[in-house]
Structures are given as structure tokens and as C-alpha cells.
Amino acid sequence: MFGSQVLEVVIGLTLIYLVLSIGCSGIKEVIAAMFSLRAKTLEDGVRNMLKNGPTDYTAQLFGHPLIQATAPAGQKPSYISARMFAAALFDIVAPADATQPRTIQSLRAGVSQIPDAKLRATLLNMVDAAGGDVDAARVKVEHWFDDTMARVTGWYKRKAQKIIFVAGLVLCAAVNADTLMIVRELWSDQAVRSTMVAQAGQKVQSTNPADYLNQKDSLQRVAREIREVSTPPIGWSRDPKDIRIWPGSLGEQALKILGILLTSFAIVMGAPFWFDMLNNFINLRLSGNPPAVRGVEASSK
């Protein structure tokens, strides 16, 4: 009984984390679109590759027709393929001649004219290692771009996590999503636990995990789902007898802030993580307790 009660509390808490994570992911996407966060992070990554010496190769690259065609008019792309990057860069440093195809010699001559010493040395190493094959040099530049974009993806993820944490902190304060309060409420109220477990089971059965990787409608969805789980584990109340009021003593206020911070840190883990956790907890609960092992009496003979 005690183990079942603990599991039900964990399921209810995980469900709330999941719902709030969906909302914060949606808020993050809105902010990223408003400030062109992906496009700016990509541009920073390309600038880090091409440097910013006397010649602004980054501006030339993003002004190249191949790159401009990947984004709406007047906007910068949020994604560039390695093939497009290499083709545009070769056109910039060694423009193609209409009378003859580009050769490794013309490519090396163009790279040798790059003012920035670090960029020049990097590209010359790739050209010289290509063994006289332009296509081999292009492949090496593509690999260089892919390796850099792997780091740029890490940059974007760290930025996104910061946005999600701030958004989660604001959202948790707005809806009084206090982990400590939620645990106390779920532990003491069996009816609430049962309701939360039922909602969690329905969500696991009716939701595709891939939905949490592409949450275009998450803001509308979270508003609906927060209303479903807001009574009584989360939300503010004006009733002095209700646990959801703002506490009066300094110690209780510190615990309230701590509980909201704990929820905010949990939200950073992301909706896919909490969906998987919820699914595991539901399966664990449905599996039930293992059958008791029948003892075998040893013979005393």
C-alpha cells in the first residue's frame, strides 16, 4: 500500500512536469521565432568558421544566391546544408570560369588570396589533402562544416535551455507549481491522486511521443491541460484555509520559492523526457506486485 501510494504521487508529479514542459517548449519556440534565434546562431557559427578579417566572407556567403534561396525573401536561413555551404564558399574564394571547369589549381590560387591567415591555412590544408581532386576538397569542406554545426547545435541547445528555465520559472510562479506543495497535496488526498493517475494513463495511451518533438500547438494545448490538472495540485487560492495561498511566515515563503525553483529545474529536462518517465511509471504500476514466492520447508530429518 505504501509503495503504491508513493508511485501514484510520483505519477501525478510527473504528469504536471510534463504539462508544464510542453508549455515552456511552446514559449521557447515563440521566442526563438520572434528573435530569429536559430538563424542568428547559425550565422554566429559560420562567422566563427570564416572569421571576420578584412573581407567579410560571412556576409558574402549569406548573400550568395544558393544560400539566399534557402530562406524567405529578406530573411536569413536557419539551416544550411553542407553541400550548399561548400559550393557557395568555393564560388566566393575561386569564382567559376564560364569557359572551363574549376580546377584544384584555380581553387588553391583563390584560397591563397584570402587575407585571414587562419582561414587561409585551414582551407589550404583541405585543398592540399584532396590529392588534386576538386570533389575531394569539397567533401573535406563539407565535413568541416558538419563538425562545426555539431558544436553550433550545442550552442543553440544551451540557449534554449536558458529560455526554457526562465519561461518555466515565470510559468511556475504564475500557476503556483510548487513541487513541495504538489507532493504534500498528492500524498494527503487519495481522490486527487486517483484523478491524476487516471489522467496520466489516458495521456500515455492517447499521445504519440513524437508529438513532443514538434510542438507547434503546445501553447494552446498547455492552457487546456493546465486547467485539467490545476485543481487542486497547482494554482493560487485566496482561501486562508487552502494550501495554495501565499504563505505568511518567512520560512514557509522560502519553501514556496524552493518548490517553484525545483519545478523550474525539472521543466528544463524537456517534455520528451517526462513523457518517457511517465510511460515507465504507468507501466510499472500496471505490472503490479510480483507474486509471492512460496516457501519450501526443509526436511529436518
matplotlib code that plots the C-alpha trace (Angstrom):
import matplotlib.pyplot as plt

x = [0.0, 2.8, 4.7, 1.6, 0.9, 4.5, 4.2, 0.9, 2.5, 5.4, 3.0, 1.0, 4.1, 5.5, 2.2, 2.4, 6.1, 5.1, 2.3, 4.4, 7.3, 5.0, 4.1, 7.6, 8.7, 6.0, 7.1, 10.6, 9.6, 7.7, 10.7, 13.1, 10.9, 10.5, 14.2, 15.4, 17.4, 18.2, 19.3, 21.5, 23.1, 23.8, 25.3, 27.5, 28.7, 29.5, 31.3, 33.3, 34.4, 35.2, 36.4, 35.9, 39.0, 39.4, 37.0, 33.6, 33.2, 30.2, 28.2, 29.3, 28.3, 24.8, 24.4, 25.2, 22.2, 22.5, 22.1, 19.5, 17.3, 17.0, 15.2, 12.2, 13.0, 14.5, 15.3, 18.4, 18.3, 18.1, 19.6, 22.3, 23.3, 27.0, 26.8, 25.3, 28.0, 30.9, 29.5, 28.9, 32.3, 34.1, 32.2, 33.4, 37.1, 37.5, 34.7, 33.9, 35.1, 32.4, 35.0, 36.4, 35.6, 37.1, 40.4, 42.3, 45.0, 42.5, 40.9, 44.3, 45.1, 41.9, 42.3, 45.9, 44.4, 42.3, 43.6, 42.8, 45.7, 43.8, 41.1, 43.6, 45.7, 42.6, 41.3, 44.8, 45.3, 42.0, 42.8, 46.3, 45.0, 42.5, 45.1, 44.3, 40.6, 38.2, 35.3, 37.6, 38.3, 34.6, 33.9, 36.5, 34.9, 31.5, 32.9, 34.4, 31.0, 29.2, 31.7, 31.2, 27.4, 27.5, 29.0, 26.6, 23.7, 25.2, 25.2, 21.6, 20.5, 22.2, 20.5, 17.2, 17.6, 18.2, 15.0, 13.0, 14.3, 13.3, 10.0, 9.4, 10.2, 7.6, 5.0, 5.5, 5.2, 2.1, 0.3, 1.9, 3.6, 5.4, 6.9, 6.8, 3.2, 2.2, 3.8, 2.1, -1.3, -1.0, 0.2, -2.6, -5.5, -6.3, -9.0, -6.6, -4.0, -6.6, -7.6, -4.1, -3.2, -6.2, -5.3, -1.7, -2.9, -5.1, -2.3, 0.2, -2.3, -3.6, -0.4, 2.4, 5.8, 6.8, 4.3, 6.6, 9.4, 7.3, 5.0, 3.6, 0.3, 1.8, 0.7, -3.0, -2.6, -0.9, -3.6, -6.1, -4.0, -3.1, -6.8, -7.3, -4.6, -4.9, -7.4, -6.2, -2.4, -1.5, -2.9, -3.3, -6.1, -7.4, -8.9, -6.8, -7.5, -6.3, -2.7, -2.4, -2.2, 1.0, 2.4, 2.8, 5.9, 9.4, 10.3, 7.2, 7.9, 11.4, 10.0, 7.5, 10.3, 12.3, 9.4, 8.9, 12.6, 12.6, 9.7, 11.5, 14.7, 12.6, 11.0, 14.4, 14.6, 12.0, 8.7, 10.1, 12.0, 9.0, 6.7, 9.1, 9.3, 5.5, 5.2, 7.6, 5.9, 2.5, 3.8, 5.4, 2.1, 0.1, 2.6, 1.6, 3.5, 5.3, 3.7, 4.9, 7.4, 6.1, 8.5, 9.8, 10.1, 13.3, 13.2, 14.5, 15.3]
y = [0.0, 2.4, 1.6, 2.1, 5.5, 6.6, 5.5, 7.4, 10.6, 10.2, 9.7, 12.8, 14.9, 13.6, 14.5, 18.1, 18.3, 17.0, 19.5, 22.5, 21.3, 21.3, 24.9, 26.1, 24.4, 26.3, 29.6, 28.9, 28.3, 31.6, 33.5, 31.7, 32.7, 36.3, 36.9, 34.6, 32.6, 29.7, 31.9, 34.1, 31.0, 29.6, 32.9, 33.0, 29.5, 30.3, 33.5, 31.5, 29.3, 32.1, 34.6, 38.4, 39.7, 42.4, 40.6, 39.6, 36.2, 35.5, 38.3, 37.2, 33.6, 34.6, 36.9, 34.0, 33.0, 29.4, 30.4, 33.1, 30.6, 28.6, 31.3, 33.6, 36.9, 39.4, 36.7, 34.7, 30.9, 28.9, 25.9, 25.4, 22.0, 21.1, 20.8, 24.3, 25.7, 24.2, 25.2, 28.8, 29.1, 27.8, 30.3, 33.1, 32.2, 30.9, 32.0, 29.6, 30.4, 30.1, 28.8, 26.0, 24.0, 24.8, 23.0, 22.3, 24.8, 27.6, 26.7, 26.8, 30.1, 31.6, 30.3, 31.7, 35.2, 35.0, 37.8, 36.0, 33.8, 31.2, 30.7, 30.6, 27.9, 25.9, 25.8, 25.3, 22.2, 20.8, 21.6, 20.1, 17.0, 16.4, 14.9, 17.2, 16.3, 19.2, 16.9, 15.5, 19.1, 19.8, 16.8, 17.9, 21.3, 19.6, 17.6, 20.7, 22.4, 19.3, 19.2, 22.9, 22.6, 19.8, 22.4, 25.1, 22.7, 22.5, 26.3, 26.5, 23.8, 25.7, 28.9, 27.1, 25.6, 29.1, 30.3, 27.3, 27.8, 31.4, 30.7, 27.8, 30.0, 32.6, 29.9, 28.1, 31.3, 32.2, 28.8, 28.1, 25.0, 24.3, 20.8, 20.5, 21.6, 19.3, 16.3, 17.1, 17.5, 14.3, 12.4, 13.5, 13.3, 9.9, 11.3, 13.8, 11.0, 8.8, 11.6, 12.4, 8.8, 8.4, 11.4, 10.2, 6.8, 8.5, 10.7, 7.8, 5.8, 8.7, 10.6, 9.9, 10.5, 12.2, 15.0, 16.3, 16.8, 19.0, 21.0, 23.7, 23.9, 23.5, 26.9, 26.1, 22.6, 23.6, 26.1, 23.3, 20.7, 23.1, 23.7, 19.9, 19.4, 22.7, 21.5, 21.1, 20.3, 23.7, 27.2, 30.1, 30.5, 33.3, 31.0, 31.2, 27.5, 26.4, 25.1, 27.1, 30.5, 32.6, 31.7, 34.3, 33.2, 33.8, 30.1, 29.0, 31.6, 30.3, 26.7, 28.1, 29.7, 26.5, 24.4, 26.6, 26.5, 22.7, 22.6, 25.1, 22.9, 19.8, 21.5, 22.0, 18.3, 18.6, 17.1, 14.0, 13.1, 13.4, 11.6, 8.6, 8.8, 8.9, 6.0, 3.9, 4.7, 3.8, 0.5, -0.1, 0.5, -1.7, -4.5, -4.8, -6.5, -9.7, -12.9, -14.1, -16.9, -20.0, -21.1, -24.6, -26.3, -28.1, -31.6, -31.9, -35.5]
z = [0.0, 0.9, -2.3, -4.4, -2.7, -3.4, -7.1, -7.5, -6.1, -8.5, -11.4, -10.5, -10.1, -13.4, -15.2, -14.0, -15.0, -18.5, -19.0, -17.9, -20.1, -23.1, -22.3, -21.9, -25.1, -26.9, -25.3, -26.3, -29.9, -29.9, -28.6, -31.0, -33.9, -32.7, -32.3, -35.2, -32.7, -35.0, -37.8, -35.6, -34.0, -37.5, -38.6, -35.5, -36.2, -39.8, -38.8, -36.3, -39.2, -41.7, -39.1, -39.6, -41.1, -43.7, -46.0, -44.5, -46.1, -43.8, -45.4, -48.8, -48.1, -46.8, -49.8, -52.3, -54.4, -53.3, -49.6, -50.2, -52.0, -48.8, -46.8, -47.5, -49.1, -46.7, -44.1, -43.2, -43.3, -40.1, -41.8, -44.5, -45.9, -46.0, -49.8, -50.2, -47.9, -49.8, -53.2, -52.1, -50.4, -53.5, -55.7, -53.3, -53.0, -56.5, -58.8, -61.6, -65.1, -67.8, -70.3, -68.2, -65.1, -61.7, -61.2, -58.0, -59.2, -59.6, -56.2, -54.5, -56.1, -54.9, -51.3, -51.3, -51.7, -48.5, -46.2, -42.9, -42.1, -40.1, -42.6, -45.4, -43.7, -42.8, -46.4, -47.9, -45.7, -47.1, -50.7, -50.4, -48.7, -51.6, -53.9, -56.8, -56.8, -56.5, -55.4, -52.6, -51.5, -51.4, -49.3, -46.8, -46.6, -46.1, -43.2, -41.7, -41.8, -40.3, -37.4, -36.7, -36.9, -34.3, -31.9, -33.1, -32.2, -28.7, -28.6, -29.6, -27.0, -24.2, -25.3, -25.5, -22.0, -20.6, -22.2, -21.0, -17.5, -17.4, -19.1, -16.6, -13.6, -14.8, -15.6, -12.3, -10.4, -12.3, -11.7, -8.3, -9.5, -6.2, -6.2, -2.4, -2.2, -5.0, -3.2, 0.1, -1.6, -3.6, -0.6, 1.7, -0.8, -2.3, -4.6, -6.2, -6.6, -8.3, -10.7, -11.6, -12.2, -14.4, -16.4, -16.8, -18.1, -20.7, -21.8, -22.2, -24.2, -26.5, -27.2, -29.7, -28.2, -31.5, -30.7, -28.1, -30.6, -32.8, -30.6, -32.9, -30.9, -27.5, -26.2, -26.8, -25.6, -22.3, -21.5, -21.8, -19.9, -17.1, -16.5, -16.3, -13.6, -11.8, -9.2, -6.6, -7.0, -8.6, -8.8, -6.4, -3.9, -1.7, 0.8, 4.0, 4.7, 1.3, 0.9, -2.3, -0.8, -0.5, 2.9, 5.7, 7.5, 6.1, 6.4, 4.5, 1.9, 1.4, 1.0, -1.5, -3.6, -3.3, -4.5, -7.6, -8.4, -8.2, -10.7, -13.0, -13.0, -13.7, -16.7, -18.3, -18.8, -21.6, -22.5, -24.3, -21.1, -18.8, -21.3, -21.2, -17.4, -17.2, -19.5, -17.5, -14.2, -15.6, -16.9, -13.5, -11.8, -14.3, -13.8, -10.2, -7.4, -8.2, -6.9, -3.5, -3.6, -1.8, 0.9, 0.8, 4.1, 4.6, 5.9, 9.5, 9.1]

ax = plt.figure().add_subplot(projection="3d")
ax.plot(x, y, z, "-o")
ax.set_aspect("equal")
plt.show()
